Amino acid sequence: MTKYAVVDIETTGGYAAQHGIIEIAIVVTDGKTVLDKFETLIDPGVYIPRFITGLTGIDNHMVKGAPMFSKVADKIYELLKDSIFVAHNVNFDYSFVKAELEGCNYTFKPNKLCTVRLGRKIFPGYKSYNLASLCGHLGVKIKDRHRAMGDAYATYEILKLLIENDTQNEILLSLKRNSHEQTLPPNLPKEQFLNLPEETGVYYFHDEHGKIIYVGKAVNIKKRISSHFTKNINSPQRQAFLREIHSLSYELTGNELIALLLESNEIHTHWPKHNRAQKKVDFNYGIVDYLGNDGYLRLAVDVIRKNSRPLATFSSFIEASEKLRNIIVEGNLCLAKCSLRTDDNQKLECTETCTCKKGTEKYNKQVTEALKLLEDVNQNMVVVSKGRTDEEKAVILLRGGQFKGYGFVNDQAFSISNSEDYIKPMKHYGFAVSAINSFVTRFDGEYKAYAISNEQ
């Protein structure tokens, strides 16, 4: 006989690593009738926050004198050990119960069923599958909402209806070890995961409204996405992240460099809420020129801001300053008019023999000539690499040291002279230039760089 243990818990917070159980209810069933049941308040050993009390009605006074989990662990384990673990959003309840049992030296690895995921399969088409909504759709009454036995018994009633209406053997399929049903987020259709490619590209997680909430890159999209769901991390951010995932999408890029460029561009375009690493502002520096009130052409190092037009970009202030110092020395330019400072941040002064004494016209020509030293920084080049198919090439364009975009072209139609025709324009950011140069250097032959003229 197949036994199911329908479990619901109330907790002090959203993740097992830091919060505790304050109430647990278990309904053991064969799918038709109740075989056994158990419920108890639990003393979590920590303070119950007010918002939890507001939600559940359970306060610190109520759990005073209730058993610690360790005191009822034997009973709970006996009820669960030979049963399929069932819950609404099963991985949440399971993570807490597993953590508590393993803390009491029990090994606990049951088969699991999620009534959210099964509800989507067996009763498709509803707008929402949270417990209250699904009960409303199926005519199940909930007594004592947000109390463990009330929610557990409602989930038991849902389970019975799922079993009765399971004409496609979805429950049996979900219990297979390779089904992924026990690891996927509750709101993500399994078909979307199964249809993912094992190729290089960028992938997107979307919320229930289709909004992008995470962007990632991968050499193997399916393998990388799977790792998001199988990590044994019970942080509040991870719990919220998994609950919000309702759909997946992806874009193939053919190679890792374009995946990196597209990922960064998408993050800076959509600012997904769960991307944290690249959402930091990228403070790249550039050498800029401007005409002073006195008519002299001046040079300086400045942070690259929106709509700024630097003569050259650098990954750090030090790197940009060193290049400017080299231009000043090689071009015999005025220190004061180049805004260069000493190590102790003192502004350098003009001398009586400085070349700026020749007048604005001659000096400005001298500056223009000195700026030719930036030609090694102001790269005009095309980088060619593997495309998405064997018949395709990927093309990346840099002009004036700035990233202009990438594109794909059929191998037979490609030539360096027409490469710009296939470029999808993208926003320049300093990280892109650094990444392109790094890949060209590190993977010689795989990413080939070709110099082009300003006219090409």
SEDREN-586313 format. One line per field, with one value per residue (C-alpha): x, z, y; residue in three letters; residue number from 1. Coordinates in steps of 0.1 Angstrom, whole numbers, plus 5000, padded with zeros to 4 digits. Layout:
! residues N
px: X / ...
pz: Z / ...
py: Y / ...
resn: ALA / ...
resi: NUM / ...
***
This chain:
! residues 456
px: 5000 / 5013 / 5012 / 5014 / 5023 / 5008 / 5028 / 5023 / 5044 / 5044 / 5078 / 5095 / 5107 / 5114 / 5144 / 5156 / 5192 / 5182 / 5145 / 5126 / 5093 / 5066 / 5039 / 5037 / 5008 / 5010 / 4981 / 4990 / 4967 / 4965 / 4950 / 4914 / 4912 / 4931 / 4953 / 4969 / 4974 / 4996 / 4999 / 5017 / 5031 / 5069 / 5091 / 5116 / 5140 / 5139 / 5117 / 5086 / 5084 / 5053 / 5044 / 5045 / 5021 / 4999 / 4998 / 4994 / 4980 / 5009 / 5028 / 5057 / 5033 / 5015 / 5048 / 5060 / 5059 / 5055 / 5081 / 5113 / 5115 / 5140 / 5113 / 5089 / 5114 / 5110 / 5072 / 5076 / 5102 / 5080 / 5051 / 5072 / 5098 / 5078 / 5056 / 5058 / 5063 / 5035 / 5031 / 5019 / 5052 / 5069 / 5105 / 5098 / 5083 / 5107 / 5138 / 5127 / 5117 / 5148 / 5170 / 5153 / 5154 / 5191 / 5198 / 5185 / 5207 / 5181 / 5188 / 5158 / 5155 / 5119 / 5102 / 5083 / 5052 / 5043 / 5006 / 5013 / 5032 / 5006 / 4978 / 4992 / 4994 / 4961 / 4940 / 4955 / 4943 / 4938 / 4953 / 4968 / 4978 / 4985 / 4966 / 4937 / 4932 / 4934 / 4910 / 4886 / 4888 / 4883 / 4856 / 4878 / 4871 / 4900 / 4895 / 4921 / 4940 / 4977 / 4976 / 4994 / 4965 / 4941 / 4964 / 4976 / 4940 / 4931 / 4962 / 4951 / 4917 / 4935 / 4957 / 4926 / 4912 / 4946 / 4947 / 4911 / 4917 / 4952 / 4943 / 4978 / 4997 / 5013 / 5019 / 5038 / 5058 / 5066 / 5080 / 5105 / 5141 / 5149 / 5116 / 5130 / 5096 / 5111 / 5137 / 5121 / 5105 / 5068 / 5056 / 5079 / 5064 / 5086 / 5083 / 5102 / 5131 / 5131 / 5132 / 5163 / 5193 / 5227 / 5245 / 5262 / 5241 / 5222 / 5191 / 5163 / 5140 / 5107 / 5080 / 5043 / 5039 / 5067 / 5092 / 5128 / 5140 / 5174 / 5198 / 5227 / 5252 / 5263 / 5284 / 5256 / 5223 / 5204 / 5231 / 5236 / 5199 / 5196 / 5223 / 5201 / 5175 / 5197 / 5219 / 5215 / 5212 / 5183 / 5187 / 5158 / 5170 / 5170 / 5136 / 5121 / 5140 / 5126 / 5090 / 5091 / 5102 / 5073 / 5089 / 5123 / 5136 / 5171 / 5192 / 5219 / 5252 / 5275 / 5305 / 5312 / 5325 / 5292 / 5273 / 5293 / 5287 / 5250 / 5245 / 5261 / 5241 / 5208 / 5216 / 5223 / 5191 / 5166 / 5182 / 5167 / 5160 / 5179 / 5211 / 5234 / 5270 / 5268 / 5242 / 5269 / 5277 / 5307 / 5331 / 5352 / 5376 / 5385 / 5408 / 5388 / 5396 / 5378 / 5385 / 5392 / 5379 / 5414 / 5412 / 5437 / 5429 / 5430 / 5432 / 5420 / 5411 / 5374 / 5347 / 5328 / 5293 / 5261 / 5265 / 5302 / 5326 / 5360 / 5390 / 5400 / 5386 / 5404 / 5395 / 5409 / 5419 / 5455 / 5457 / 5441 / 5464 / 5495 / 5485 / 5478 / 5512 / 5529 / 5511 / 5522 / 5559 / 5560 / 5542 / 5559 / 5526 / 5517 / 5512 / 5488 / 5466 / 5463 / 5449 / 5475 / 5482 / 5510 / 5508 / 5498 / 5470 / 5487 / 5480 / 5511 / 5520 / 5530 / 5567 / 5581 / 5595 / 5563 / 5553 / 5519 / 5538 / 5539 / 5503 / 5470 / 5472 / 5506 / 5500 / 5466 / 5483 / 5509 / 5481 / 5464 / 5497 / 5503 / 5469 / 5481 / 5497 / 5461 / 5459 / 5469 / 5441 / 5415 / 5412 / 5393 / 5389 / 5366 / 5368 / 5356 / 5347 / 5325 / 5288 / 5257 / 5261 / 5289 / 5279 / 5279 / 5305 / 5301 / 5314 / 5322 / 5330 / 5352 / 5356 / 5377 / 5383 / 5345 / 5323 / 5297 / 5279 / 5280 / 5262 / 5261 / 5268 / 5268 / 5303 / 5301 / 5288 / 5313 / 5343 / 5360 / 5350 / 5312 / 5313 / 5297 / 5265 / 5257 / 5263 / 5235 / 5242 / 5247 / 5256 / 5293 / 5306 / 5342 / 5338 / 5331 / 5363 / 5383 / 5365 / 5371 / 5408 / 5411 / 5394 / 5415 / 5447 / 5438 / 5422 / 5444 / 5430 / 5395 / 5388 / 5407 / 5411 / 5414 / 5424 / 5401 / 5404 / 5381 / 5364 / 5356
pz: 5000 / 4991 / 5020 / 5018 / 5047 / 5041 / 5061 / 5070 / 5093 / 5107 / 5112 / 5126 / 5092 / 5056 / 5056 / 5076 / 5081 / 5106 / 5115 / 5134 / 5133 / 5157 / 5147 / 5127 / 5115 / 5096 / 5080 / 5069 / 5042 / 5015 / 4992 / 5002 / 5040 / 5069 / 5085 / 5112 / 5121 / 5145 / 5154 / 5180 / 5188 / 5189 / 5211 / 5185 / 5211 / 5195 / 5196 / 5174 / 5153 / 5156 / 5119 / 5123 / 5152 / 5131 / 5103 / 5124 / 5158 / 5174 / 5200 / 5224 / 5253 / 5233 / 5227 / 5262 / 5276 / 5242 / 5233 / 5215 / 5181 / 5196 / 5220 / 5193 / 5166 / 5172 / 5166 / 5135 / 5120 / 5125 / 5108 / 5078 / 5073 / 5051 / 5034 / 5004 / 5018 / 5005 / 5009 / 4991 / 4978 / 4992 / 4992 / 5018 / 5044 / 5035 / 5040 / 5076 / 5086 / 5070 / 5089 / 5122 / 5118 / 5107 / 5137 / 5157 / 5139 / 5115 / 5079 / 5059 / 5021 / 5012 / 4979 / 4976 / 4959 / 4955 / 4953 / 4936 / 4907 / 4905 / 4906 / 4876 / 4857 / 4867 / 4870 / 4844 / 4835 / 4869 / 4874 / 4908 / 4926 / 4961 / 4987 / 4992 / 4955 / 4946 / 4975 / 4961 / 4926 / 4938 / 4964 / 4994 / 5026 / 5048 / 5086 / 5106 / 5077 / 5085 / 5112 / 5106 / 5108 / 5090 / 5060 / 5062 / 5061 / 5032 / 5014 / 5021 / 5005 / 4974 / 4973 / 4971 / 4942 / 4924 / 4928 / 4916 / 4885 / 4876 / 4842 / 4828 / 4857 / 4866 / 4902 / 4892 / 4867 / 4894 / 4917 / 4892 / 4902 / 4869 / 4866 / 4881 / 4897 / 4931 / 4925 / 4901 / 4915 / 4923 / 4896 / 4867 / 4840 / 4837 / 4799 / 4797 / 4817 / 4796 / 4764 / 4773 / 4751 / 4763 / 4744 / 4751 / 4756 / 4779 / 4799 / 4816 / 4846 / 4845 / 4871 / 4868 / 4848 / 4824 / 4839 / 4838 / 4874 / 4866 / 4837 / 4835 / 4810 / 4805 / 4784 / 4789 / 4795 / 4808 / 4832 / 4846 / 4851 / 4868 / 4893 / 4904 / 4916 / 4931 / 4953 / 4990 / 5001 / 5023 / 5023 / 5023 / 4989 / 4974 / 4988 / 4973 / 4941 / 4935 / 4944 / 4919 / 4889 / 4866 / 4832 / 4814 / 4781 / 4765 / 4736 / 4720 / 4714 / 4700 / 4722 / 4757 / 4749 / 4733 / 4761 / 4785 / 4765 / 4761 / 4798 / 4809 / 4784 / 4795 / 4831 / 4825 / 4804 / 4825 / 4860 / 4872 / 4909 / 4916 / 4897 / 4923 / 4911 / 4879 / 4891 / 4907 / 4888 / 4866 / 4873 / 4842 / 4835 / 4803 / 4790 / 4779 / 4762 / 4764 / 4754 / 4784 / 4787 / 4778 / 4744 / 4754 / 4747 / 4779 / 4789 / 4820 / 4835 / 4843 / 4853 / 4822 / 4826 / 4806 / 4772 / 4778 / 4749 / 4762 / 4738 / 4754 / 4781 / 4810 / 4837 / 4865 / 4874 / 4878 / 4843 / 4827 / 4847 / 4836 / 4800 / 4803 / 4820 / 4791 / 4766 / 4785 / 4786 / 4750 / 4737 / 4759 / 4771 / 4799 / 4832 / 4846 / 4815 / 4817 / 4852 / 4862 / 4899 / 4921 / 4943 / 4972 / 4950 / 4945 / 4912 / 4891 / 4881 / 4847 / 4843 / 4826 / 4798 / 4792 / 4756 / 4763 / 4762 / 4724 / 4723 / 4719 / 4682 / 4683 / 4717 / 4706 / 4675 / 4698 / 4719 / 4688 / 4677 / 4711 / 4711 / 4683 / 4712 / 4720 / 4687 / 4704 / 4729 / 4703 / 4686 / 4654 / 4651 / 4643 / 4664 / 4646 / 4664 / 4663 / 4657 / 4667 / 4640 / 4620 / 4590 / 4610 / 4624 / 4653 / 4647 / 4674 / 4665 / 4683 / 4671 / 4688 / 4716 / 4723 / 4720 / 4693 / 4692 / 4678 / 4651 / 4632 / 4596 / 4573 / 4568 / 4530 / 4530 / 4555 / 4548 / 4571 / 4548 / 4553 / 4589 / 4602 / 4582 / 4605 / 4638 / 4663 / 4680 / 4717 / 4745 / 4752 / 4787 / 4797 / 4809 / 4774 / 4760 / 4788 / 4782 / 4745 / 4748 / 4774 / 4753 / 4722 / 4743 / 4763 / 4735 / 4706 / 4674 / 4689 / 4689 / 4660 / 4659 / 4627 / 4625 / 4604 / 4592 / 4602 / 4568 / 4570
py: 5000 / 5034 / 5058 / 5096 / 5119 / 5153 / 5178 / 5215 / 5236 / 5271 / 5287 / 5317 / 5327 / 5318 / 5295 / 5265 / 5275 / 5302 / 5298 / 5272 / 5253 / 5265 / 5241 / 5209 / 5187 / 5154 / 5136 / 5100 / 5087 / 5060 / 5086 / 5078 / 5078 / 5091 / 5064 / 5085 / 5121 / 5142 / 5178 / 5198 / 5232 / 5234 / 5255 / 5269 / 5281 / 5316 / 5346 / 5345 / 5377 / 5398 / 5394 / 5356 / 5359 / 5382 / 5356 / 5324 / 5336 / 5317 / 5338 / 5332 / 5325 / 5297 / 5278 / 5282 / 5247 / 5231 / 5204 / 5212 / 5194 / 5169 / 5157 / 5147 / 5138 / 5100 / 5103 / 5125 / 5102 / 5071 / 5088 / 5100 / 5073 / 5049 / 5075 / 5099 / 5134 / 5156 / 5194 / 5225 / 5239 / 5208 / 5220 / 5247 / 5223 / 5195 / 5218 / 5226 / 5190 / 5175 / 5200 / 5193 / 5155 / 5155 / 5177 / 5148 / 5123 / 5109 / 5103 / 5116 / 5113 / 5105 / 5107 / 5140 / 5153 / 5190 / 5197 / 5230 / 5213 / 5185 / 5210 / 5228 / 5195 / 5178 / 5209 / 5233 / 5267 / 5284 / 5318 / 5310 / 5278 / 5290 / 5270 / 5293 / 5298 / 5260 / 5252 / 5277 / 5263 / 5227 / 5234 / 5225 / 5243 / 5254 / 5255 / 5274 / 5290 / 5294 / 5269 / 5236 / 5211 / 5234 / 5237 / 5201 / 5188 / 5211 / 5198 / 5162 / 5169 / 5184 / 5153 / 5130 / 5150 / 5149 / 5111 / 5108 / 5130 / 5118 / 5103 / 5107 / 5092 / 5125 / 5114 / 5083 / 5103 / 5128 / 5102 / 5089 / 5098 / 5115 / 5134 / 5166 / 5172 / 5170 / 5197 / 5222 / 5254 / 5250 / 5273 / 5263 / 5240 / 5209 / 5210 / 5243 / 5227 / 5195 / 5215 / 5235 / 5231 / 5218 / 5246 / 5280 / 5311 / 5333 / 5323 / 5342 / 5335 / 5353 / 5360 / 5354 / 5386 / 5377 / 5402 / 5391 / 5385 / 5369 / 5367 / 5342 / 5328 / 5292 / 5270 / 5244 / 5261 / 5231 / 5220 / 5255 / 5261 / 5227 / 5237 / 5267 / 5242 / 5215 / 5237 / 5229 / 5265 / 5276 / 5313 / 5337 / 5351 / 5316 / 5307 / 5339 / 5334 / 5299 / 5309 / 5337 / 5316 / 5310 / 5305 / 5303 / 5316 / 5316 / 5329 / 5308 / 5327 / 5300 / 5309 / 5320 / 5356 / 5366 / 5350 / 5371 / 5403 / 5396 / 5387 / 5420 / 5440 / 5424 / 5429 / 5466 / 5469 / 5451 / 5454 / 5420 / 5420 / 5387 / 5397 / 5413 / 5409 / 5430 / 5455 / 5475 / 5507 / 5501 / 5530 / 5529 / 5558 / 5576 / 5603 / 5633 / 5665 / 5699 / 5735 / 5758 / 5794 / 5805 / 5787 / 5759 / 5723 / 5704 / 5667 / 5650 / 5616 / 5614 / 5588 / 5577 / 5590 / 5587 / 5604 / 5611 / 5607 / 5597 / 5596 / 5562 / 5540 / 5522 / 5498 / 5519 / 5554 / 5544 / 5529 / 5560 / 5583 / 5564 / 5567 / 5604 / 5608 / 5590 / 5613 / 5644 / 5633 / 5621 / 5651 / 5676 / 5690 / 5714 / 5696 / 5721 / 5720 / 5682 / 5681 / 5656 / 5654 / 5640 / 5609 / 5632 / 5647 / 5680 / 5697 / 5702 / 5738 / 5752 / 5763 / 5794 / 5773 / 5753 / 5747 / 5763 / 5797 / 5793 / 5803 / 5785 / 5776 / 5760 / 5743 / 5728 / 5714 / 5698 / 5683 / 5668 / 5653 / 5638 / 5622 / 5599 / 5579 / 5567 / 5549 / 5517 / 5522 / 5534 / 5500 / 5496 / 5459 / 5430 / 5398 / 5367 / 5334 / 5304 / 5310 / 5292 / 5266 / 5251 / 5273 / 5305 / 5330 / 5354 / 5389 / 5415 / 5452 / 5477 / 5512 / 5538 / 5514 / 5511 / 5481 / 5486 / 5453 / 5418 / 5398 / 5365 / 5359 / 5329 / 5316 / 5318 / 5354 / 5368 / 5391 / 5416 / 5444 / 5438 / 5427 / 5459 / 5451 / 5422 / 5440 / 5444 / 5478 / 5476 / 5500 / 5505 / 5496 / 5493 / 5458 / 5446 / 5459 / 5443 / 5410 / 5411 / 5418 / 5391 / 5364 / 5373 / 5370 / 5339 / 5319 / 5326 / 5311 / 5306 / 5344 / 5361 / 5399 / 5418 / 5455 / 5477 / 5513 / 5541 / 5539 / 5502
resn: MET / THR / LYS / TYR / ALA / VAL / VAL / ASP / ILE / GLU / THR / THR / GLY / GLY / TYR / ALA / ALA / GLN / HIS / GLY / ILE / ILE / GLU / ILE / ALA / ILE / VAL / VAL / THR / ASP / GLY / LYS / THR / VAL / LEU / ASP / LYS / PHE / GLU / THR / LEU / ILE / ASP / PRO / GLY / VAL / TYR / ILE / PRO / ARG / PHE / ILE / THR / GLY / LEU / THR / GLY / ILE / ASP / ASN / HIS / MET / VAL / LYS / GLY / ALA / PRO / MET / PHE / SER / LYS / VAL / ALA / ASP / LYS / ILE / TYR / GLU / LEU / LEU / LYS / ASP / SER / ILE / PHE / VAL / ALA / HIS / ASN / VAL / ASN / PHE / ASP / TYR / SER / PHE / VAL / LYS / ALA / GLU / LEU / GLU / GLY / CYS / ASN / TYR / THR / PHE / LYS / PRO / ASN / LYS / LEU / CYS / THR / VAL / ARG / LEU / GLY / ARG / LYS / ILE / PHE / PRO / GLY / TYR / LYS / SER / TYR / ASN / LEU / ALA / SER / LEU / CYS / GLY / HIS / LEU / GLY / VAL / LYS / ILE / LYS / ASP / ARG / HIS / ARG / ALA / MET / GLY / ASP / ALA / TYR / ALA / THR / TYR / GLU / ILE / LEU / LYS / LEU / LEU / ILE / GLU / ASN / ASP / THR / GLN / ASN / GLU / ILE / LEU / LEU / SER / LEU / LYS / ARG / ASN / SER / HIS / GLU / GLN / THR / LEU / PRO / PRO / ASN / LEU / PRO / LYS / GLU / GLN / PHE / LEU / ASN / LEU / PRO / GLU / GLU / THR / GLY / VAL / TYR / TYR / PHE / HIS / ASP / GLU / HIS / GLY / LYS / ILE / ILE / TYR / VAL / GLY / LYS / ALA / VAL / ASN / ILE / LYS / LYS / ARG / ILE / SER / SER / HIS / PHE / THR / LYS / ASN / ILE / ASN / SER / PRO / GLN / ARG / GLN / ALA / PHE / LEU / ARG / GLU / ILE / HIS / SER / LEU / SER / TYR / GLU / LEU / THR / GLY / ASN / GLU / LEU / ILE / ALA / LEU / LEU / LEU / GLU / SER / ASN / GLU / ILE / HIS / THR / HIS / TRP / PRO / LYS / HIS / ASN / ARG / ALA / GLN / LYS / LYS / VAL / ASP / PHE / ASN / TYR / GLY / ILE / VAL / ASP / TYR / LEU / GLY / ASN / ASP / GLY / TYR / LEU / ARG / LEU / ALA / VAL / ASP / VAL / ILE / ARG / LYS / ASN / SER / ARG / PRO / LEU / ALA / THR / PHE / SER / SER / PHE / ILE / GLU / ALA / SER / GLU / LYS / LEU / ARG / ASN / ILE / ILE / VAL / GLU / GLY / ASN / LEU / CYS / LEU / ALA / LYS / CYS / SER / LEU / ARG / THR / ASP / ASP / ASN / GLN / LYS / LEU / GLU / CYS / THR / GLU / THR / CYS / THR / CYS / LYS / LYS / GLY / THR / GLU / LYS / TYR / ASN / LYS / GLN / VAL / THR / GLU / ALA / LEU / LYS / LEU / LEU / GLU / ASP / VAL / ASN / GLN / ASN / MET / VAL / VAL / VAL / SER / LYS / GLY / ARG / THR / ASP / GLU / GLU / LYS / ALA / VAL / ILE / LEU / LEU / ARG / GLY / GLY / GLN / PHE / LYS / GLY / TYR / GLY / PHE / VAL / ASN / ASP / GLN / ALA / PHE / SER / ILE / SER / ASN / SER / GLU / ASP / TYR / ILE / LYS / PRO / MET / LYS / HIS / TYR / GLY / PHE / ALA / VAL / SER / ALA / ILE / ASN / SER / PHE / VAL / THR / ARG / PHE / ASP / GLY / GLU / TYR / LYS / ALA / TYR / ALA / ILE / SER / ASN / GLU / GLN
resi: 1 / 2 / 3 / 4 / 5 / 6 / 7 / 8 / 9 / 10 / 11 / 12 / 13 / 14 / 15 / 16 / 17 / 18 / 19 / 20 / 21 / 22 / 23 / 24 / 25 / 26 / 27 / 28 / 29 / 30 / 31 / 32 / 33 / 34 / 35 / 36 / 37 / 38 / 39 / 40 / 41 / 42 / 43 / 44 / 45 / 46 / 47 / 48 / 49 / 50 / 51 / 52 / 53 / 54 / 55 / 56 / 57 / 58 / 59 / 60 / 61 / 62 / 63 / 64 / 65 / 66 / 67 / 68 / 69 / 70 / 71 / 72 / 73 / 74 / 75 / 76 / 77 / 78 / 79 / 80 / 81 / 82 / 83 / 84 / 85 / 86 / 87 / 88 / 89 / 90 / 91 / 92 / 93 / 94 / 95 / 96 / 97 / 98 / 99 / 100 / 101 / 102 / 103 / 104 / 105 / 106 / 107 / 108 / 109 / 110 / 111 / 112 / 113 / 114 / 115 / 116 / 117 / 118 / 119 / 120 / 121 / 122 / 123 / 124 / 125 / 126 / 127 / 128 / 129 / 130 / 131 / 132 / 133 / 134 / 135 / 136 / 137 / 138 / 139 / 140 / 141 / 142 / 143 / 144 / 145 / 146 / 147 / 148 / 149 / 150 / 151 / 152 / 153 / 154 / 155 / 156 / 157 / 158 / 159 / 160 / 161 / 162 / 163 / 164 / 165 / 166 / 167 / 168 / 169 / 170 / 171 / 172 / 173 / 174 / 175 / 176 / 177 / 178 / 179 / 180 / 181 / 182 / 183 / 184 / 185 / 186 / 187 / 188 / 189 / 190 / 191 / 192 / 193 / 194 / 195 / 196 / 197 / 198 / 199 / 200 / 201 / 202 / 203 / 204 / 205 / 206 / 207 / 208 / 209 / 210 / 211 / 212 / 213 / 214 / 215 / 216 / 217 / 218 / 219 / 220 / 221 / 222 / 223 / 224 / 225 / 226 / 227 / 228 / 229 / 230 / 231 / 232 / 233 / 234 / 235 / 236 / 237 / 238 / 239 / 240 / 241 / 242 / 243 / 244 / 245 / 246 / 247 / 248 / 249 / 250 / 251 / 252 / 253 / 254 / 255 / 256 / 257 / 258 / 259 / 260 / 261 / 262 / 263 / 264 / 265 / 266 / 267 / 268 / 269 / 270 / 271 / 272 / 273 / 274 / 275 / 276 / 277 / 278 / 279 / 280 / 281 / 282 / 283 / 284 / 285 / 286 / 287 / 288 / 289 / 290 / 291 / 292 / 293 / 294 / 295 / 296 / 297 / 298 / 299 / 300 / 301 / 302 / 303 / 304 / 305 / 306 / 307 / 308 / 309 / 310 / 311 / 312 / 313 / 314 / 315 / 316 / 317 / 318 / 319 / 320 / 321 / 322 / 323 / 324 / 325 / 326 / 327 / 328 / 329 / 330 / 331 / 332 / 333 / 334 / 335 / 336 / 337 / 338 / 339 / 340 / 341 / 342 / 343 / 344 / 345 / 346 / 347 / 348 / 349 / 350 / 351 / 352 / 353 / 354 / 355 / 356 / 357 / 358 / 359 / 360 / 361 / 362 / 363 / 364 / 365 / 366 / 367 / 368 / 369 / 370 / 371 / 372 / 373 / 374 / 375 / 376 / 377 / 378 / 379 / 380 / 381 / 382 / 383 / 384 / 385 / 386 / 387 / 388 / 389 / 390 / 391 / 392 / 393 / 394 / 395 / 396 / 397 / 398 / 399 / 400 / 401 / 402 / 403 / 404 / 405 / 406 / 407 / 408 / 409 / 410 / 411 / 412 / 413 / 414 / 415 / 416 / 417 / 418 / 419 / 420 / 421 / 422 / 423 / 424 / 425 / 426 / 427 / 428 / 429 / 430 / 431 / 432 / 433 / 434 / 435 / 436 / 437 / 438 / 439 / 440 / 441 / 442 / 443 / 444 / 445 / 446 / 447 / 448 / 449 / 450 / 451 / 452 / 453 / 454 / 455 / 456
***
